[in-house]
Amino acid sequence: MFRGFKSILIFLLLLALKGMVSPAFELQSFSPEIIGIGGVTSAGSMSLNPSYVTDVGFDFSASYVNLYGLKDIQGKEIIASYASKKGYLFRMRVGYLGNSLYREYSYNCEYGYRYSDIFWAGASLNLYGLWIKGYPMCFRASIDMGFTFSLTEKLISAILFRNFSEAFTRKAGSNIPEEFYCSFVYSPRDTGKLFLEVYKDVYFPFSLRLGTKVKLIKFLFLVAGYQLNPDRFSIGSIIKWRGIRVSFAYFNHSILPGTLYYGFGCCSR
């Protein structure tokens, strides 16, 4: 009982300190495949960028986390996507974070299209829900835009504007952060990738993120990453076997305890 009460107190403290450590509270995925490469969000297989089209076929994944190691603060996410041979991408996400006193919900519907061999574009419709015990639940909608450019055979650039629609509705009282991401993905070999991303929201300074994904053996991948401002590192692994995928990632924090992320997925590729 004391441990549960302690977890709730810490969670309320996190909310109170949000302005001090806000880069850790961006609207980020719980997928270990994103967290493992330093939180690079606009590029990668589980990217939040609706224009970043991956391999053709169906894909399903589920992620789970006890934020900062606290059992009473759970995060869950489900992602289902389909990429067609003609260049269409459809993706849906459902996310949850919270406990018995405070809960955040997110629902995302994404659509992307390959306009040419070097250019992709997409948009996302987001619905955010917030529930606090003793108060009615409230919702807020926003729109994301994403673009991906194939610069060379080995170099891809991606740009993501999250919640850009808030620039037109902020006077209505919204406090959903507008976020900007710009990333580069370099693939010198088939067995490895390097990620670099710049992140910025409307309230806080730029944050630089670095990540790598390396294929160690046929079914095992190692991921690692680092963030600047705040300084954080991540490390994890992805196991792929006959269309089944299991992933793990650890993400530390400069102020709070580190977090373990768990993921499971399957695909038709």
Accessible surface in RSA format (square Angstrom, percent):
REM  Atomic radii and reference values for relative SASA: ProtOr
REM  Chains: A
REM  Algorithm: Lee & Richards
REM  Probe-radius: 1.40
REM  Slices: 20
REM RES _ NUM      All-atoms   Total-Side   Main-Chain    Non-polar    All polar
REM                ABS   REL    ABS   REL    ABS   REL    ABS   REL    ABS   REL
RES MET A   1   219.21 113.5 161.70 107.0  57.50 136.9 137.02 116.5  82.19 108.9
RES PHE A   2   154.01  77.1 145.89  90.4   8.12  21.1 149.63  90.7   4.38  12.5
RES ARG A   3   151.31  63.5 148.57  75.7   2.75   6.5  63.20  86.4  88.11  53.4
RES GLY A   4    23.25  28.7   0.00   N/A  23.25  28.7  19.99  54.9   3.26   7.3
RES PHE A   5   115.29  57.7 111.46  69.0   3.83  10.0 113.18  68.6   2.11   6.0
RES LYS A   6   107.98  52.7 107.14  65.7   0.84   2.0  50.93  45.8  57.05  60.8
RES SER A   7     4.09   3.5   4.09   5.5   0.00   0.0   0.00   0.0   4.09   5.7
RES ILE A   8    39.35  22.4  39.35  29.3   0.00   0.0  39.35  28.3   0.00   0.0
RES LEU A   9    90.01  50.1  85.15  60.9   4.86  12.2  85.32  59.9   4.70  12.6
RES ILE A  10    48.74  27.7  47.81  35.6   0.93   2.2  48.72  35.1   0.02   0.0
RES PHE A  11     6.65   3.3   6.65   4.1   0.00   0.0   6.65   4.0   0.00   0.0
RES LEU A  12    81.88  45.6  76.76  54.9   5.13  12.9  77.16  54.2   4.72  12.7
RES LEU A  13    93.60  52.1  89.64  64.1   3.96   9.9  92.83  65.2   0.77   2.1
RES LEU A  14     1.56   0.9   1.56   1.1   0.00   0.0   1.56   1.1   0.00   0.0
RES LEU A  15    54.06  30.1  40.10  28.7  13.95  35.1  40.35  28.3  13.71  36.9
RES ALA A  16    82.66  76.0  42.53  65.6  40.12  91.3  54.97  77.4  27.68  73.3
RES LEU A  17    50.45  28.1  50.28  36.0   0.17   0.4  50.45  35.4   0.00   0.0
RES LYS A  18    87.98  42.9  87.92  53.9   0.06   0.1  41.80  37.6  46.18  49.2
RES GLY A  19    53.63  66.1   0.00   N/A  53.63  66.1  37.38 102.6  16.24  36.4
RES MET A  20   143.88  74.5 110.26  73.0  33.62  80.0 101.72  86.5  42.16  55.9
RES VAL A  21    13.31   8.8   9.06   8.2   4.24  10.2  13.02  11.3   0.28   0.8
RES SER A  22    16.76  14.2  15.71  21.0   1.05   2.4   1.03   2.2  15.73  22.0
RES PRO A  23    21.38  15.6  17.69  16.1   3.69  13.4  18.46  15.2   2.92  18.2
RES ALA A  24    20.71  19.0   0.14   0.2  20.56  46.8   1.40   2.0  19.31  51.1
RES PHE A  25    39.80  19.9  22.07  13.7  17.73  46.1  27.09  16.4  12.72  36.4
RES GLU A  26    16.82   9.7   2.10   1.6  14.73  35.1   5.51  10.7  11.31   9.2
RES LEU A  27    47.02  26.2  39.00  27.9   8.02  20.2  45.88  32.2   1.14   3.1
RES GLN A  28    40.72  22.8  21.49  15.7  19.23  45.8   7.86  16.7  32.85  24.9
RES SER A  29     4.00   3.4   0.00   0.0   4.00   9.2   2.73   5.8   1.26   1.8
RES PHE A  30    28.85  14.4  28.82  17.9   0.03   0.1  28.82  17.5   0.03   0.1
RES SER A  31     3.06   2.6   3.06   4.1   0.00   0.0   0.34   0.7   2.72   3.8
RES PRO A  32     2.35   1.7   1.72   1.6   0.63   2.3   1.81   1.5   0.54   3.3
RES GLU A  33    15.25   8.8   8.03   6.1   7.22  17.2   2.85   5.5  12.40  10.1
RES ILE A  34     2.15   1.2   2.15   1.6   0.00   0.0   2.15   1.5   0.00   0.0
RES ILE A  35     0.53   0.3   0.53   0.4   0.00   0.0   0.53   0.4   0.00   0.0
RES GLY A  36     0.00   0.0   0.00   N/A   0.00   0.0   0.00   0.0   0.00   0.0
RES ILE A  37     5.24   3.0   5.24   3.9   0.00   0.0   5.24   3.8   0.00   0.0
RES GLY A  38     0.00   0.0   0.00   N/A   0.00   0.0   0.00   0.0   0.00   0.0
RES GLY A  39     0.00   0.0   0.00   N/A   0.00   0.0   0.00   0.0   0.00   0.0
RES VAL A  40     0.04   0.0   0.04   0.0   0.00   0.0   0.04   0.0   0.00   0.0
RES THR A  41     0.00   0.0   0.00   0.0   0.00   0.0   0.00   0.0   0.00   0.0
RES SER A  42     0.00   0.0   0.00   0.0   0.00   0.0   0.00   0.0   0.00   0.0
RES ALA A  43     0.15   0.1   0.00   0.0   0.15   0.3   0.00   0.0   0.15   0.4
RES GLY A  44     9.12  11.2   0.00   N/A   9.12  11.2   9.12  25.0   0.00   0.0
RES SER A  45    39.57  33.4  26.96  36.0  12.61  29.1  23.96  51.0  15.61  21.9
RES MET A  46    11.33   5.9   9.56   6.3   1.77   4.2   9.93   8.4   1.40   1.8
RES SER A  47     0.00   0.0   0.00   0.0   0.00   0.0   0.00   0.0   0.00   0.0
RES LEU A  48    10.86   6.0   9.16   6.6   1.71   4.3   9.16   6.4   1.71   4.6
RES ASN A  49     0.00   0.0   0.00   0.0   0.00   0.0   0.00   0.0   0.00   0.0
RES PRO A  50     0.00   0.0   0.00   0.0   0.00   0.0   0.00   0.0   0.00   0.0
RES SER A  51     0.02   0.0   0.00   0.0   0.02   0.0   0.00   0.0   0.02   0.0
RES TYR A  52    17.31   8.1  17.10   9.7   0.22   0.6  12.50   9.4   4.82   5.9
RES VAL A  53    33.38  22.0   9.56   8.7  23.82  57.4   9.56   8.3  23.82  64.6
RES THR A  54    33.83  24.1  17.21  17.5  16.62  39.6  21.42  28.8  12.41  18.8
RES ASP A  55    97.63  68.4  91.10  90.7   6.53  15.4  19.53  46.0  78.09  77.9
RES VAL A  56    68.90  45.3  57.40  52.0  11.50  27.7  57.40  49.9  11.50  31.2
RES GLY A  57    10.00  12.3   0.00   N/A  10.00  12.3   9.92  27.2   0.08   0.2
RES PHE A  58   126.37  63.2 126.37  78.3   0.00   0.0 126.37  76.6   0.00   0.0
RES ASP A  59     7.30   5.1   2.79   2.8   4.51  10.7   2.10   4.9   5.20   5.2
RES PHE A  60    79.61  39.8  79.37  49.2   0.24   0.6  79.37  48.1   0.24   0.7
RES SER A  61     8.61   7.3   8.54  11.4   0.07   0.2   7.59  16.2   1.02   1.4
RES ALA A  62    32.77  30.1  30.02  46.3   2.75   6.3  30.57  43.1   2.20   5.8
RES SER A  63     9.65   8.2   2.74   3.7   6.91  15.9   2.12   4.5   7.52  10.5
RES TYR A  64    77.41  36.1  77.27  44.0   0.14   0.4  64.40  48.4  13.01  16.0
RES VAL A  65     0.00   0.0   0.00   0.0   0.00   0.0   0.00   0.0   0.00   0.0
RES ASN A  66    33.17  22.9  30.95  29.9   2.22   5.4   9.06  21.8  24.11  23.3
RES LEU A  67    16.81   9.4  16.81  12.0   0.00   0.0  16.81  11.8   0.00   0.0
RES TYR A  68    10.68   5.0   8.30   4.7   2.38   6.2   3.77   2.8   6.91   8.5
RES GLY A  69    44.36  54.7   0.00   N/A  44.36  54.7  28.32  77.7  16.04  35.9
RES LEU A  70    26.55  14.8  25.49  18.2   1.07   2.7  26.55  18.6   0.00   0.0
RES LYS A  71   136.20  66.4 130.99  80.4   5.21  12.4  78.82  70.9  57.38  61.1
RES ASP A  72    49.31  34.5  42.57  42.4   6.74  15.9  12.00  28.2  37.31  37.2
RES ILE A  73     0.00   0.0   0.00   0.0   0.00   0.0   0.00   0.0   0.00   0.0
RES GLN A  74    57.39  32.1  57.39  41.9   0.00   0.0   6.48  13.8  50.90  38.6
RES GLY A  75     0.00   0.0   0.00   N/A   0.00   0.0   0.00   0.0   0.00   0.0
RES LYS A  76    94.33  46.0  93.66  57.5   0.67   1.6  44.57  40.1  49.76  53.0
RES GLU A  77    13.87   8.0  11.76   8.9   2.11   5.0   1.68   3.2  12.19  10.0
RES ILE A  78    85.49  48.6  84.70  63.1   0.79   1.9  84.70  61.0   0.79   2.1
RES ILE A  79     4.05   2.3   3.81   2.8   0.24   0.6   3.86   2.8   0.19   0.5
RES ALA A  80    47.16  43.4  44.21  68.2   2.95   6.7  44.38  62.5   2.78   7.4
RES SER A  81    16.36  13.8   9.19  12.3   7.17  16.5   4.44   9.4  11.92  16.7
RES TYR A  82    76.53  35.7  76.15  43.3   0.38   1.0  42.30  31.8  34.24  42.2
RES ALA A  83     0.74   0.7   0.14   0.2   0.60   1.4   0.14   0.2   0.60   1.6
RES SER A  84    16.68  14.1  15.15  20.2   1.52   3.5  15.17  32.3   1.51   2.1
RES LYS A  85   172.69  84.2 153.61  94.2  19.09  45.5  97.48  87.7  75.22  80.1
RES LYS A  86   160.21  78.2 146.94  90.2  13.28  31.6  95.49  86.0  64.72  68.9
RES GLY A  87     0.21   0.3   0.00   N/A   0.21   0.3   0.21   0.6   0.00   0.0
RES TYR A  88    77.89  36.4  77.89  44.3   0.00   0.0  37.18  27.9  40.71  50.2
RES LEU A  89     1.30   0.7   1.30   0.9   0.00   0.0   1.30   0.9   0.00   0.0
RES PHE A  90   103.04  51.6 101.52  62.9   1.52   3.9 101.84  61.7   1.20   3.4
RES ARG A  91     6.88   2.9   5.06   2.6   1.82   4.3   0.86   1.2   6.03   3.7
RES MET A  92   114.85  59.5 113.09  74.8   1.76   4.2  74.20  63.1  40.65  53.9
RES ARG A  93     5.27   2.2   3.88   2.0   1.40   3.3   4.13   5.6   1.14   0.7
RES VAL A  94    69.86  46.0  67.96  61.5   1.90   4.6  67.96  59.1   1.90   5.1
RES GLY A  95     7.74   9.6   0.00   N/A   7.74   9.6   6.85  18.8   0.89   2.0
RES TYR A  96    49.77  23.2  47.36  26.9   2.41   6.3  33.81  25.4  15.96  19.7
RES LEU A  97    28.55  15.9  28.47  20.4   0.08   0.2  28.47  20.0   0.08   0.2
RES GLY A  98     1.13   1.4   0.00   N/A   1.13   1.4   0.00   0.0   1.13   2.5
RES ASN A  99    13.78   9.5   4.67   4.5   9.11  21.9  13.60  32.7   0.18   0.2
RES SER A 100    67.33  56.9  58.89  78.6   8.44  19.4  43.89  93.5  23.44  32.8
RES LEU A 101    52.48  29.2  51.86  37.1   0.62   1.6  51.86  36.4   0.62   1.7
RES TYR A 102    23.79  11.1  23.79  13.5   0.00   0.0  11.39   8.6  12.40  15.3
RES ARG A 103    77.43  32.5  77.43  39.5   0.00   0.0   2.12   2.9  75.31  45.6
RES GLU A 104    53.91  31.0  52.55  39.8   1.36   3.2  17.95  34.7  35.96  29.4
RES TYR A 105    49.15  22.9  45.78  26.0   3.37   8.8  29.73  22.3  19.42  23.9
RES SER A 106    30.54  25.8  30.23  40.3   0.31   0.7  15.21  32.4  15.33  21.5
RES TYR A 107    83.15  38.8  81.04  46.1   2.11   5.5  55.63  41.8  27.52  33.9
RES ASN A 108    13.53   9.3  10.16   9.8   3.37   8.1   2.52   6.1  11.01  10.6
RES CYS A 109    68.20  51.6  63.29  70.6   4.91  11.5  15.77  40.0  52.43  56.5
RES GLU A 110     5.24   3.0   2.96   2.2   2.27   5.4   0.26   0.5   4.98   4.1
RES TYR A 111    96.10  44.9  95.82  54.5   0.29   0.7  77.81  58.5  18.29  22.5
RES GLY A 112     0.00   0.0   0.00   N/A   0.00   0.0   0.00   0.0   0.00   0.0
RES TYR A 113    59.35  27.7  59.35  33.8   0.00   0.0  20.35  15.3  39.00  48.1
RES ARG A 114    78.26  32.9  71.95  36.7   6.32  15.0   8.56  11.7  69.70  42.2
RES TYR A 115   134.06  62.6 102.82  58.5  31.25  81.3  64.51  48.5  69.55  85.7
RES SER A 116    50.84  43.0  38.99  52.0  11.86  27.3  47.44 101.0   3.41   4.8
RES ASP A 117   121.57  85.2 107.20 106.7  14.37  34.0  33.14  78.0  88.43  88.2
RES ILE A 118   109.58  62.4 108.34  80.7   1.24   3.0 108.34  78.0   1.24   3.4
RES PHE A 119    59.52  29.8  59.52  36.9   0.00   0.0  59.52  36.1   0.00   0.0
RES TRP A 120    36.78  14.8  36.78  17.8   0.00   0.0  34.62  18.5   2.16   3.5
RES ALA A 121    15.07  13.9  12.64  19.5   2.43   5.5  12.88  18.1   2.19   5.8
RES GLY A 122     7.78   9.6   0.00   N/A   7.78   9.6   7.31  20.1   0.47   1.1
RES ALA A 123    38.98  35.8  35.69  55.1   3.29   7.5  35.94  50.6   3.04   8.0
RES SER A 124     4.14   3.5   1.78   2.4   2.36   5.4   3.61   7.7   0.53   0.7
RES LEU A 125   109.25  60.8 104.60  74.8   4.65  11.7 104.71  73.5   4.54  12.2
RES ASN A 126     0.40   0.3   0.25   0.2   0.15   0.4   0.04   0.1   0.36   0.3
RES LEU A 127    70.78  39.4  70.55  50.5   0.23   0.6  70.55  49.5   0.23   0.6
RES TYR A 128    27.28  12.7  25.83  14.7   1.45   3.8  25.91  19.5   1.36   1.7
RES GLY A 129     3.53   4.4   0.00   N/A   3.53   4.4   0.96   2.6   2.57   5.8
RES LEU A 130    62.50  34.8  61.00  43.6   1.50   3.8  61.00  42.8   1.50   4.0
RES TRP A 131    57.82  23.2  57.80  28.0   0.01   0.0  37.09  19.8  20.73  33.6
RES ILE A 132    72.14  41.1  70.80  52.7   1.34   3.2  70.80  51.0   1.34   3.6
RES LYS A 133   128.71  62.8 115.94  71.1  12.76  30.4  63.59  57.2  65.12  69.4
RES GLY A 134    76.30  94.1   0.00   N/A  76.30  94.1  40.54 111.3  35.75  80.1
RES TYR A 135   150.47  70.3 141.58  80.6   8.89  23.1  95.92  72.1  54.55  67.2
RES PRO A 136   121.56  88.6 100.03  91.2  21.53  78.3 111.92  92.4   9.64  59.9
RES MET A 137    69.80  36.1  43.52  28.8  26.28  62.6  20.91  17.8  48.89  64.8
RES CYS A 138    70.33  53.2  65.32  72.8   5.01  11.8  37.55  95.1  32.78  35.3
RES PHE A 139   111.83  55.9  81.14  50.3  30.69  79.8  82.90  50.3  28.93  82.8
RES ARG A 140    74.01  31.1  69.92  35.6   4.09   9.7  32.71  44.7  41.31  25.0
RES ALA A 141    57.24  52.6  41.76  64.4  15.48  35.2  41.93  59.1  15.31  40.6
RES SER A 142     2.74   2.3   0.00   0.0   2.74   6.3   2.74   5.8   0.00   0.0
RES ILE A 143    71.62  40.8  71.62  53.4   0.00   0.0  71.62  51.6   0.00   0.0
RES ASP A 144     2.13   1.5   2.13   2.1   0.00   0.0   0.00   0.0   2.13   2.1
RES MET A 145    58.49  30.3  58.49  38.7   0.00   0.0  48.23  41.0  10.27  13.6
RES GLY A 146     0.00   0.0   0.00   N/A   0.00   0.0   0.00   0.0   0.00   0.0
RES PHE A 147    53.35  26.7  53.35  33.0   0.00   0.0  53.35  32.3   0.00   0.0
RES THR A 148     4.40   3.1   4.40   4.5   0.00   0.0   4.40   5.9   0.00   0.0
RES PHE A 149    67.49  33.8  67.49  41.8   0.00   0.0  67.49  40.9   0.00   0.0
RES SER A 150    28.53  24.1  20.77  27.7   7.75  17.9   1.09   2.3  27.43  38.4
RES LEU A 151    91.35  50.9  61.14  43.7  30.21  75.9  64.67  45.4  26.67  71.8
RES THR A 152    79.07  56.2  65.53  66.4  13.54  32.3  72.89  97.9   6.17   9.3
RES GLU A 153   181.34 104.1 139.16 105.3  42.18 100.4  62.90 121.7 118.44  96.7
RES LYS A 154   105.02  51.2 101.25  62.1   3.77   9.0  59.35  53.4  45.67  48.7
RES LEU A 155    50.42  28.1  50.35  36.0   0.07   0.2  50.35  35.4   0.07   0.2
RES ILE A 156    51.06  29.1  51.00  38.0   0.05   0.1  51.00  36.7   0.05   0.1
RES SER A 157     9.12   7.7   9.03  12.1   0.09   0.2   2.87   6.1   6.25   8.8
RES ALA A 158     0.47   0.4   0.21   0.3   0.27   0.6   0.21   0.3   0.27   0.7
RES ILE A 159    43.54  24.8  43.54  32.4   0.00   0.0  43.54  31.4   0.00   0.0
RES LEU A 160     0.00   0.0   0.00   0.0   0.00   0.0   0.00   0.0   0.00   0.0
RES PHE A 161    78.49  39.3  78.49  48.6   0.00   0.0  78.49  47.6   0.00   0.0
RES ARG A 162     9.88   4.1   9.36   4.8   0.53   1.3   0.00   0.0   9.88   6.0
RES ASN A 163     0.00   0.0   0.00   0.0   0.00   0.0   0.00   0.0   0.00   0.0
RES PHE A 164    70.38  35.2  66.66  41.3   3.72   9.7  69.40  42.1   0.98   2.8
RES SER A 165    18.57  15.7  18.27  24.4   0.29   0.7  17.34  36.9   1.23   1.7
RES GLU A 166     1.12   0.6   1.12   0.8   0.00   0.0   0.00   0.0   1.12   0.9
RES ALA A 167    65.11  59.9  34.26  52.9  30.85  70.2  38.00  53.5  27.11  71.8
RES PHE A 168   162.63  81.4 127.04  78.7  35.58  92.6 133.65  81.0  28.98  82.9
RES THR A 169    51.74  36.8  48.02  48.7   3.71   8.9  51.65  69.4   0.08   0.1
RES ARG A 170    71.87  30.2  64.09  32.7   7.78  18.5  58.78  80.3  13.09   7.9
RES LYS A 171   216.41 105.6 177.98 109.2  38.43  91.5 129.82 116.8  86.59  92.2
RES ALA A 172    78.99  72.6  38.17  58.9  40.83  92.9  51.46  72.5  27.53  72.9
RES GLY A 173    64.19  79.2   0.00   N/A  64.19  79.2  36.67 100.6  27.51  61.6
RES SER A 174    12.19  10.3   0.00   0.0  12.19  28.1   4.62   9.8   7.57  10.6
RES ASN A 175   123.20  85.0 109.99 106.3  13.21  31.8  27.88  67.1  95.33  92.1
RES ILE A 176    18.35  10.4  16.46  12.3   1.89   4.5  18.35  13.2   0.00   0.0
RES PRO A 177    27.54  20.1  27.54  25.1   0.00   0.0  27.54  22.7   0.00   0.0
RES GLU A 178    32.25  18.5  30.82  23.3   1.43   3.4   8.65  16.7  23.59  19.3
RES GLU A 179     5.76   3.3   0.06   0.0   5.70  13.6   1.90   3.7   3.86   3.2
RES PHE A 180    65.69  32.9  65.41  40.5   0.28   0.7  65.41  39.7   0.28   0.8
RES TYR A 181     0.00   0.0   0.00   0.0   0.00   0.0   0.00   0.0   0.00   0.0
RES CYS A 182    28.13  21.3  27.39  30.5   0.74   1.7   4.38  11.1  23.75  25.6
RES SER A 183     0.18   0.1   0.15   0.2   0.03   0.1   0.15   0.3   0.03   0.0
RES PHE A 184    82.50  41.3  80.93  50.1   1.57   4.1  80.99  49.1   1.51   4.3
RES VAL A 185     3.23   2.1   2.52   2.3   0.71   1.7   2.52   2.2   0.71   1.9
RES TYR A 186    95.13  44.4  94.88  54.0   0.25   0.7  61.66  46.3  33.46  41.3
RES SER A 187    31.72  26.8  27.56  36.8   4.16   9.6  19.27  41.0  12.45  17.4
RES PRO A 188    50.35  36.7  40.32  36.8  10.02  36.4  40.32  33.3  10.02  62.3
RES ARG A 189   182.38  76.6 171.61  87.5  10.76  25.6  51.46  70.3 130.92  79.3
RES ASP A 190   154.46 108.2 116.80 116.3  37.66  89.1  39.74  93.5 114.72 114.4
RES THR A 191    66.96  47.6  64.70  65.6   2.26   5.4  50.46  67.8  16.50  24.9
RES GLY A 192    15.13  18.7   0.00   N/A  15.13  18.7  13.43  36.8   1.70   3.8
RES LYS A 193    86.40  42.2  84.72  52.0   1.68   4.0  37.03  33.3  49.38  52.6
RES LEU A 194    92.76  51.7  91.12  65.2   1.65   4.1  91.40  64.2   1.36   3.7
RES PHE A 195    10.53   5.3   5.45   3.4   5.08  13.2   6.38   3.9   4.15  11.9
RES LEU A 196    70.60  39.3  70.26  50.3   0.34   0.9  70.26  49.3   0.34   0.9
RES GLU A 197     0.00   0.0   0.00   0.0   0.00   0.0   0.00   0.0   0.00   0.0
RES VAL A 198    45.82  30.2  45.82  41.5   0.00   0.0  45.82  39.8   0.00   0.0
RES TYR A 199     4.20   2.0   4.20   2.4   0.00   0.0   3.84   2.9   0.36   0.4
RES LYS A 200    53.41  26.1  52.60  32.3   0.81   1.9  36.60  32.9  16.81  17.9
RES ASP A 201     8.74   6.1   5.07   5.0   3.67   8.7   3.13   7.4   5.61   5.6
RES VAL A 202    71.78  47.2  39.05  35.4  32.72  78.9  45.57  39.6  26.20  71.1
RES TYR A 203   129.02  60.2  95.58  54.4  33.43  87.0  86.28  64.8  42.74  52.7
RES PHE A 204    48.56  24.3  46.01  28.5   2.55   6.6  48.56  29.4   0.01   0.0
RES PRO A 205    83.73  61.0  73.04  66.6  10.69  38.8  79.94  66.0   3.78  23.5
RES PHE A 206   118.90  59.5 108.53  67.2  10.37  27.0 108.69  65.9  10.21  29.2
RES SER A 207     2.51   2.1   1.79   2.4   0.72   1.7   1.78   3.8   0.73   1.0
RES LEU A 208    58.63  32.6  55.64  39.8   2.98   7.5  55.77  39.2   2.86   7.7
RES ARG A 209     1.47   0.6   1.47   0.7   0.00   0.0   0.00   0.0   1.47   0.9
RES LEU A 210    72.60  40.4  72.33  51.7   0.27   0.7  72.50  50.9   0.10   0.3
RES GLY A 211     8.21  10.1   0.00   N/A   8.21  10.1   3.67  10.1   4.54  10.2
RES THR A 212    38.08  27.1  38.08  38.6   0.00   0.0  34.24  46.0   3.84   5.8
RES LYS A 213    33.64  16.4  32.55  20.0   1.08   2.6  15.88  14.3  17.75  18.9
RES VAL A 214    56.34  37.1  56.31  51.0   0.03   0.1  56.34  49.0   0.00   0.0
RES LYS A 215    76.79  37.5  65.40  40.1  11.39  27.1  15.04  13.5  61.74  65.8
RES LEU A 216    95.75  53.3  66.90  47.9  28.85  72.5  69.73  49.0  26.02  70.0
RES ILE A 217    90.00  51.2  80.20  59.7   9.80  23.6  90.00  64.8   0.00   0.0
RES LYS A 218   166.31  81.1 147.52  90.5  18.79  44.7  96.42  86.8  69.89  74.4
RES PHE A 219    75.76  37.9  75.49  46.8   0.27   0.7  75.76  45.9   0.00   0.0
RES LEU A 220    46.94  26.1  46.94  33.6   0.00   0.0  46.94  33.0   0.00   0.0
RES PHE A 221    29.61  14.8  29.55  18.3   0.06   0.2  29.55  17.9   0.06   0.2
RES LEU A 222    67.02  37.3  66.72  47.7   0.30   0.7  66.86  47.0   0.15   0.4
RES VAL A 223     0.98   0.6   0.96   0.9   0.01   0.0   0.98   0.8   0.00   0.0
RES ALA A 224    29.05  26.7  28.49  44.0   0.55   1.3  28.69  40.4   0.35   0.9
RES GLY A 225    11.60  14.3   0.00   N/A  11.60  14.3   6.35  17.4   5.25  11.8
RES TYR A 226    85.28  39.8  84.87  48.3   0.42   1.1  61.53  46.2  23.76  29.3
RES GLN A 227     3.47   1.9   3.47   2.5   0.00   0.0   0.00   0.0   3.47   2.6
RES LEU A 228    70.18  39.1  70.18  50.2   0.00   0.0  70.18  49.3   0.00   0.0
RES ASN A 229    69.56  48.0  62.62  60.5   6.93  16.7  23.50  56.6  46.06  44.5
RES PRO A 230    30.02  21.9  22.48  20.5   7.54  27.4  29.91  24.7   0.11   0.7
RES ASP A 231    77.25  54.1  69.01  68.7   8.23  19.5  19.41  45.7  57.84  57.7
RES ARG A 232    13.03   5.5  11.58   5.9   1.46   3.5   1.46   2.0  11.58   7.0
RES PHE A 233    91.28  45.7  91.28  56.5   0.00   0.0  91.28  55.3   0.00   0.0
RES SER A 234     3.19   2.7   0.00   0.0   3.19   7.3   0.00   0.0   3.19   4.5
RES ILE A 235    88.44  50.3  87.04  64.8   1.40   3.4  87.04  62.7   1.40   3.8
RES GLY A 236    10.97  13.5   0.00   N/A  10.97  13.5  10.90  29.9   0.07   0.2
RES SER A 237    32.11  27.1  31.61  42.2   0.51   1.2  17.14  36.5  14.98  21.0
RES ILE A 238     2.11   1.2   2.11   1.6   0.00   0.0   2.11   1.5   0.00   0.0
RES ILE A 239    64.40  36.6  63.67  47.4   0.73   1.8  63.67  45.8   0.73   2.0
RES LYS A 240    75.18  36.7  71.19  43.7   3.99   9.5  37.04  33.3  38.15  40.6
RES TRP A 241   131.41  52.7 128.06  62.0   3.36   7.9 113.42  60.5  17.99  29.2
RES ARG A 242   208.08  87.4 162.16  82.7  45.92 109.3  70.83  96.8 137.25  83.2
RES GLY A 243    23.31  28.7   0.00   N/A  23.31  28.7  12.73  34.9  10.58  23.7
RES ILE A 244    77.46  44.1  75.54  56.3   1.92   4.6  75.68  54.5   1.79   4.9
RES ARG A 245    13.69   5.7  13.36   6.8   0.33   0.8   3.99   5.5   9.70   5.9
RES VAL A 246    48.24  31.7  48.17  43.6   0.07   0.2  48.21  41.9   0.02   0.1
RES SER A 247     3.78   3.2   3.74   5.0   0.04   0.1   0.15   0.3   3.63   5.1
RES PHE A 248    85.29  42.7  84.60  52.4   0.69   1.8  84.60  51.3   0.69   2.0
RES ALA A 249     1.96   1.8   0.00   0.0   1.96   4.4   1.78   2.5   0.17   0.5
RES TYR A 250    73.95  34.5  73.29  41.7   0.66   1.7  47.87  36.0  26.08  32.2
RES PHE A 251     1.42   0.7   0.73   0.5   0.69   1.8   0.73   0.4   0.69   2.0
RES ASN A 252    28.59  19.7  28.59  27.6   0.00   0.0   4.69  11.3  23.90  23.1
RES HIS A 253    14.06   7.7   1.64   1.1  12.43  31.8   1.42   1.5  12.64  14.7
RES SER A 254    70.53  59.6  30.91  41.3  39.62  91.3  33.67  71.7  36.86  51.6
RES ILE A 255   107.88  61.4  74.69  55.6  33.18  80.0  79.20  57.0  28.68  77.8
RES LEU A 256    23.89  13.3  17.07  12.2   6.82  17.1  18.27  12.8   5.62  15.1
RES PRO A 257    81.63  59.5  69.45  63.3  12.17  44.2  81.15  67.0   0.48   3.0
RES GLY A 258    21.28  26.2   0.00   N/A  21.28  26.2   0.95   2.6  20.33  45.5
RES THR A 259     2.48   1.8   1.81   1.8   0.67   1.6   1.17   1.6   1.31   2.0
RES LEU A 260    92.91  51.7  87.69  62.7   5.22  13.1  87.69  61.6   5.22  14.0
RES TYR A 261    11.40   5.3  10.98   6.2   0.42   1.1   0.18   0.1  11.22  13.8
RES TYR A 262    91.75  42.8  90.87  51.7   0.88   2.3  66.32  49.8  25.43  31.3
RES GLY A 263     9.87  12.2   0.00   N/A   9.87  12.2   5.53  15.2   4.34   9.7
RES PHE A 264   100.46  50.3  96.73  59.9   3.73   9.7  98.46  59.7   2.00   5.7
RES GLY A 265     0.37   0.5   0.00   N/A   0.37   0.5   0.03   0.1   0.34   0.8
RES CYS A 266    46.33  35.0  45.54  50.8   0.79   1.8   9.28  23.5  37.05  40.0
RES CYS A 267    37.51  28.4  16.33  18.2  21.18  49.8   5.67  14.4  31.85  34.3
RES SER A 268    75.23  63.6  35.72  47.7  39.51  91.0  42.72  91.0  32.51  45.5
RES ARG A 269   106.47  44.7  45.09  23.0  61.38 146.1  59.24  81.0  47.24  28.6
END  Absolute sums over single chains surface
CHAIN  1 A    13583.1      11622.5       1960.6       9359.3       4223.8
END  Absolute sums over all chains
TOTAL         13583.1      11622.5       1960.6       9359.3       4223.8
